[in-house]
Amino acid sequence: MRKRQRITTGRWSQRGYSLPELLVVIAIIGIFTVFSGPAMAEAYRSYKVRAAANELSIDIKALRYNAVTNRASRTITFNNSSASPPNRYSFINAKGKAVTIPLSDNVAIDTSSAASLTFNVNGSTGLTSNLTVALSGRVSSSRGDRYTLTVTPSGTVSSAYSTYTP
């Protein structure tokens, strides 16, 4: 059998939060929002640069795999920030369809060597030196992120991260 609560004052006893307690919680949430907003914006811009570098690295590796698998040369072309149209790369995918990948507004391609890369049927590039492609983006007024992708003559792809002052 359940016990019933007695009413001694004529009203039910109610538990809850008072208006001042709610206002304090809302003020604390507001303070966190004010201070975390810029940090979240920087983290998002940094993520965009990292995501573009990862996508380009995956596309280069897939193109090499495609060249070896299909026993046909495959080429990827980089349009750096001074090219027209800027900051995009293009290639022919495994199904024979031309694919062009534009990068976000925050990310720029900086090629320090050839503007295109061709994989031979054995997966090598046929180049005598490494091909380097850098993707960079401004994260804040005092920091920029740069990912440098290096493709060796044998076709190995590596990535290095650094920061710079814009």
Residue pairs with C-beta under 8 A, 6 or more apart in sequence:
5 12
5 13
42 139
42 140
42 143
45 106
45 137
45 138
45 139
45 140
46 137
46 139
46 145
48 104
48 106
48 107
48 137
49 106
49 107
49 135
49 136
49 137
49 139
49 145
49 146
49 147
50 145
50 147
52 103
52 104
52 107
52 135
52 137
52 147
53 135
53 147
53 149
53 159
55 101
56 89
56 101
56 133
56 135
56 149
57 149
57 157
57 159
59 76
59 89
59 91
59 101
60 76
60 117
60 149
60 151
60 157
61 157
62 94
63 74
63 76
63 91
63 119
64 74
64 119
64 123
64 155
64 157
65 123
66 74
66 93
66 94
66 119
67 73
67 74
67 119
67 120
67 121
67 123
68 119
68 121
68 122
68 123
69 94
70 94
71 121
72 121
73 118
73 119
73 120
73 121
74 91
74 92
74 118
74 119
75 91
75 92
75 116
75 117
75 118
75 119
76 89
76 90
76 91
76 116
76 117
77 89
77 90
77 91
77 115
77 116
78 89
78 109
78 111
78 115
78 116
78 117
78 133
79 85
79 86
79 87
79 88
79 89
79 90
79 109
79 115
80 86
80 87
80 108
80 109
80 110
80 111
80 115
81 87
81 108
81 109
81 110
83 115
85 102
86 108
86 109
87 102
87 103
87 107
87 108
87 109
88 100
88 101
88 102
88 103
88 109
89 100
89 101
89 109
90 98
90 99
90 100
90 101
91 98
91 99
92 98
92 99
93 99
103 109
103 135
104 137
106 137
106 138
107 135
107 136
107 137
108 135
108 136
108 137
109 133
109 134
109 135
110 133
110 134
110 135
110 136
110 146
111 132
111 133
111 134
112 132
112 133
112 134
113 129
113 130
113 131
113 132
114 127
114 131
117 125
117 131
117 151
118 125
118 126
119 125
119 155
120 126
123 154
123 155
124 153
124 154
124 155
125 131
125 151
125 152
125 153
125 154
125 155
126 153
127 153
128 153
129 153
130 150
130 151
130 152
130 153
131 150
131 151
132 148
132 149
132 150
132 151
133 148
133 149
133 151
134 146
134 147
134 148
134 149
135 146
135 147
135 149
136 144
136 145
136 146
136 147
136 164
137 144
137 145
137 146
138 144
138 166
139 145
141 166
142 165
142 166
143 163
143 164
143 165
143 166
144 163
144 164
144 165
144 166
145 161
145 162
145 163
145 164
146 161
146 162
146 163
146 164
147 159
147 160
147 161
148 159
148 160
148 161
148 162
149 157
149 158
149 159
150 157
150 158
150 159
150 160
151 157
152 158
